[in-house]
Amino acid sequence: MKQKQNSIQVQSPYNKCVQQAYNAIYKQAKQLLSTLENEELRYSLEREDKAQPIVGTIVHEFINPLLYLRLECHPTNTFAIHYGFEESKSFNEFARITSAFVRHIYKITNKDATEVNIEDSVRTDYCIYLCSEMYEYIEERNMHHQFKQIRYRPSAAKRKQMHAVA
């Protein structure tokens, strides 16, 4: 009976809205990473639990050497989004991607951008700032994640530059 009650609450308008926002953030993250020429930085490890989410479930997790994103079900039966990014000491190509990633998270979950106010779904009780180390750790001990590679897609500026040279 309790399992049934949990699954009903998981399908709440709030959780549906959080999941839609998470999917949009995930799509943006992959789009940002696809512009990197370096193949290793387009590798990712993904975990997805296809079963009905219950408290403590990791619904989806995306780990990349530069970015981290996770959707989970909290004890209050609400979905939560955790994120992380590789710390960068100087403004470079990687900092451009990580800062755009963080901006997208807060833009997409802004109460003015969603039907239901989900701003509190973005949790900061922990933040991953060494994504490359986490990626390596999980890759070596992988039990739940699937390896994926994001296809390279040059940015519009890069494509324009390539056409000008050709």
N, C-alpha and C positions, 0 to 999 in steps of 0.2 A: 504494500500500500504506500509506504513512504517513497519508494522508487517512483511510483506513478505520480505522486504529488510533486517530487523534484522535477520530473521531466515536463510536467505541465508548466511550472514556473520558469523553466529554462526557455520555453517558447513565448515568453512575455514580449510585449512590444519593445521594451527597453533592450532586452537581449538580442532581439532581431535587429534592432538599430545598431547595436554595438557590433554585431557580426558583419553587417553591411559595411560599417565604417572600417572595420578590421580588413575586410576583403579589398576595399579601396586603397587602404594604406599599403597592404601587401602588393597589390598591383603596381602602385607608384614606386615602391622599393625596388621591385624587379625592373621596372622601366629605368630608374636611375642607374642601377647596376649594369644594365645592358649596354650602356654607353662606354663602359670601360674596355679598353683594348686588351688589357692584361687578363688572360684566360682564368688564372687562379682566383682572381677577385670576383669572377662571375660564378664560381662554384658555390653551392649551398647544400645544407642538410635540412631536410624538412620532416616534420613529424605531424601526423594527423590521426586523430582518434575518430573513427567513423561511427562509433557507438553513440547512443543517446548520452549527451553530456550530463554528468552528475557532479556534485561538489568535489573539488580536487582534480578534476579532469583537465588535462592539457588538450584543448580542442584542436589547436594548430600551433606549430612552432617553426620559425624560419631562422636559421643560423647561417651567417655569411661572415667572411673575415672582416667586413666593414659594418654590417648592420645585423641587428637582432630584433625579432618581433615574435610576440607570443600572445595567443588568446587562450584564456583559461576560465574555468568556472569556480568562483569564490564561494566561501561558506554561506554567504547570504543568497545563494542561487542566482547571482548576477555574473555576467561575463565581465572580464577585466582584460585590459590590454597592457602588456609590459613591453618595453622597448629598450634598445641599447644601440650604441654606436662606438666605433673605434675612435679612441681619443687621438686627436691630431694636434701636434704642437705648432704647426705653421699652416697658413692658409694655402692649400694646394688643391689638386683635383679631388683628393679624397675628402677634404674638409668641405668642399662644395657639395659633394654628394651627401655626407652625413648631416650637414646643416639643413639642406633641402628636405631630407628625410624627417628630421624633427619638426620642421615647419609644416610639412604635410600632415603629420600626426595631429597637431593641434588645430590646423585648419579644417581637417575632415571631421574631427570630433567636436568642433565648436557648436555651441547650442543654437546658433543662428543657421547652421548648415544641416541640422538634423531635425527630424520630426519630433523626437523625444530628446530631452536634455541628457546627453550621455557624457558630458565633460568629466564627470567623476569616474568614468570607466578607465581612464588613462591613469595607471597606478605608478607611483614613483617610490614605493616602499623598498624597491631595489632597482638599480639601473646597471646594466652591463656596459662597461666602458673598455673592456679588452676583448672585443669580439673575435679577434684573430686567435687569441689563446683559447677561448671557449670553443671555437670551431675545431681547432687541432685536438683538444681534449675529447670532444664528442666524436670526432672522426676516428680516433684511435680506439675508443671504447663503445662504438656504436652498437646499440641494441634496438633502438626504436626509430631511427631517422633514415630517410632515403636520400641518397646522393642525387643532386640535380645540377645541371649546368644551364645558366641563362644564356640564351643566344645573343651574340654581339650585334648591336644595332647602333651605328654611329649617330651621334647627335645631329640635329639639323645643321648646326654651324659646321660641323666636321664634314658632313655630306656636301655642303655648299663649297667648302674649301677643296675637297677632293674633285668636284666637278670643275672648279676653276683651273686646277692643275692639268686636268685631262683635256 
